[in-house]
Amino acid sequence: MIPFRSIILIAMASGAVALAQATTLQATPPATTTPSAKPDKNKKTDAKAPPTPAEETPAAPDASSNRAGTYKAFRQQFDSRHFAEALVPARQLIEQTEQEFGPNGPQLVNPLINLGTTQLRVKDYSGAETSYKRAVKIVESNQGGFSHEIIQPLFGLGMTYAASGDYAASTDALKRAVDVSRKIDGLFNPAQLELLDPLIAGYSALNQYDDAQREQQYALRLAETTYGRDDPRILPALERTASWLESQGRFTTARQIHARALDIARKGGETDMRMISPLRGIARTYRMEFLYGPERPEGSPENAGDIGGVAGPVSTPASANGVSTASVLNPDGENALEAAMKIYDAHPGEDNAGRGQTLIELGDWRITAGQWRQAMNTYRDAWKALSEPGAPGTAALDSPYPVIYRAPSITRPPHEAADKYTPHYAEIEFTVTPEGRVRDAKLGDHDSSDTAGNSVLSAIKRARYRPRFVNGEPVETVGVRYKETIYVRS
C-alpha cells in the first residue's frame, strides 16, 4: 500500500466536503423587481438581507418574503447538518423563484447552487450534476460564458464529478472555472486558490503529473505574489505544496519546503504552534523515504522542475549528520516529532486532536524503528489525548493501520503510457496481533494472476501494523482484509 494515491483521493474528498459545507452556499436575494424592471441606481440594497417587516403585507405576503422564509428554513436545516431535510426547502425555493422570475431567470442560479451543494452532501451525484449544469446554462444565457457568476456552479460541478470518480470531467469543469477567474480578475488573483487544489488533485488522479505540477507551482507562486515570500499567510500554500510533493515521492524536495515553512513559523517564537505542521512533515518525509526509497536526483523525467524556490536533490540525500536516507531511518525525523511534542507541552490543553495525532505519528516512527514497547506506550498516550474533552475521539486507533508495508512494484500507478495498463486487484485476509504483526495471511478474491496475487501476499506477511486499541490497550484483530490494486500491461 503505497500511500501516494490515497493522499490524492483524500484531497479530492476534503475539497468536496469544504464545498458542501460553505463554499457554494449562496444567499438568495429577496429581489422585489422582475428581470425587466430597472433598479433605482441611487438606492442602496443589501442582497443578503431579508425584507423588513415594513416591506411585507401581512394579509398576502409577496413572493419575495416567501422566498426569504424558505431560504431561512433551508439554512436552518443545512447548518444543522440535516441535509436530507434541507432538500425540501431547497427545491421549494427553486419553485418559488421560477414562479416569480421564470425558468431561466438569473435569480435561479443561487438556489440551484444551494440545491446542488445539498445533493452533493447526500451523495446524490446525478441530482447535483443536473442542478449545477442548469445553473451554468442559465448564467451562459444571461451573462455569457465569462462572468463571475459562472465560477461557483463550475466549481460545484467539478467537485461533484470528483466525488463520483469522474476525474476527467472534474478537471474539465475546474479548469474552465480557473480560466474564467484568471481572465476576469487577473492571472494572480487569490480567489482562484480554492479552485486550484481540487484541480491539482484531479490531474494527479489521472496521472497527468506535468499538469498537476504546473498548477501546483502556480498556486504557490500566487500565494507568494499575494502575501510575500516570508509572510506567515503563505504557510497553508507551502503545506499543500509539500503534501503534493510527498504524493509524488519527492521526499527531499518536500522536506525542504517543510523546512522553509518551519523557518517562517519560527519567527513567531520557539513555541509557536504553527511550527508543528512542518515539523510533522519533516518527520513524515524521512519515514516515507526510508520505506519507499529516496527521491531521484534532479534530471529524471518524473522529478524535473523547481518548486517553491527549491531544487531537487543532486545525489542520494543525507541529513546534516551524514546519514544516508536510502539505507537507515534518519533520527532527525524522530527529533522533529519530539520537538513538536515540546511545543504542545508549552500549550497544555490546546489542540488535543493535534497532540493525539502527533503522538500516533511518533508511535508509527517507533514501530518503523523496531522499538515496539516504546511505540505501544506512545499509542497509549495518544489514546489518552484523543479521549480528552474537545478531542475528536479515538477512531484513529479503532482499527489496525499498516505502518510498514512495501508494496510490490506492480501496484504502483504507471507514470507513462498509463492507457496501456489495466488495473486488477488482489485481496488478502489476515490477523493483526497486539504487537502489530501479521499472522495467518492468505490470498482471497482476486482477478489478477496467482503470481501477482502471491507477490502482494508476501508483502503483507512482512508488514507491521499499528494494532487496534480497546480501552487504551492493543488487542488482536481477526479477519482484516486488504485489497491491493495491481497494474498489468495490456
C-alpha positions, 0 to 999 in steps of 0.5 A: 500500500503505497500511500501516494494515491490515497493522499490524492483521493483524500484531497479530492474528498476534503475539497468536496466536503469544504464545498458542501459545507460553505463554499457554494452556499449562496444567499438568495436575494429577496429581489422585489423587481422582475428581470425587466424592471430597472433598479433605482441606481441611487438606492442602496440594497443589501442582497443578503438581507431579508425584507423588513417587516415594513416591506411585507403585507401581512394579509398576502405576503409577496413572493419575495418574503416567501422566498426569504422564509424558505431560504431561512428554513433551508439554512436552518436545516443545512447548518444543522447538518440535516441535509436530507431535510434541507432538500425540501426547502431547497427545491421549494425555493427553486419553485418559488423563484421560477414562479416569480422570475421564470425558468431561466431567470438569473435569480435561479442560479443561487438556489440551484447552487444551494440545491446542488451543494445539498445533493452533493452532501447526500451523495446524490451525484446525478441530482447535483450534476443536473442542478449545477449544469442548469445553473451554468446554462442559465448564467451562459444565457444571461451573462455569457460564458465569462462572468463571475457568476459562472465560477461557483456552479463550475466549481460545484460541478467539478467537485461533484464529478470528483466525488463520483470518480469522474476525474476527467470531467472534474478537471474539465469543469475546474479548469474552465472555472480557473480560466474564467477567474484568471481572465476576469480578475487577473492571472494572480488573483487569490480567489482562484486558490480554492479552485486550484487544489481540487484541480491539482488533485484531479490531474494527479488522479489521472496521472497527468503529473506535468499538469498537476505540477504546473498548477501546483507551482502556480498556486504557490507562486500566487500565494507568494505574489499575494502575501510575500515570500516570508509572510506567515499567510503563505504557510497553508500554500507551502503545506499543500505544496509539500503534501503534493510533493510527498504524493509524488515521492519527492521526499527531499524536495518536500522536506525542504519546503517543510523546512522553509515553512518551519523557518517562517513559523519560527519567527513567531517564537520557539513555541509557536504552534504553527511550527508543528505542521512542518515539523510533522512533515519533516518527520513524515518525509524521512519515514516515507523515504526510508520505506519507499526509497529516496527521491531521484536526483534532479534530471529524471523525467518524473522529478524535473522542475523547481518548486517553491524556490527549491531544487531537487536533490543532486545525489542520494540525500543525507541529513546534516549528520551524514546519514544516508536516507536510502539505507537507515531511518534518519533520527532527525525525523524522530527529533522533529516529532519530539520537538513538536511534542515540546511545543504542545507541552508549552500549550497544555490543553490546546489542540488535543486532536493535534497532540493525539495525532502527533503522538500516533505519528511518533508511535508509527516512527517507533514501530518503523524503528523496531522499538515496539514497547516504546511505540505501544506506550506512545499509542497509549498516550495518544489514546489518552489525548484523543479521549480528552474533552474537545478531542475528536475521539479515538477512531484513529486507533479503532482499527489496525493501520499498516505502518510498514508495508512495501508494496510490490512494484506492480501496484504502483500507478504507471507514470507513462503510457498509463492507457496501456495498463489495466488495473486488477486487484488482489485481496488478502485476509489476515490477523493483526496481533497486539504487537502489530504483526501479521499472522495467518495471511492468505490470498482471497478474491482476486482477478489478477494472476496467482503470481501477482496475487502471491507477490502482494501476499508476501508483502503483507506477511512482512508488514507491521501494523499499528494494532487496534486499541480497546480501552487504551490497550492493543488487542488482536484483530481477526479477519482484516482484509486488504485489497491491493490494486495491481497494474498489468500491461495490456 
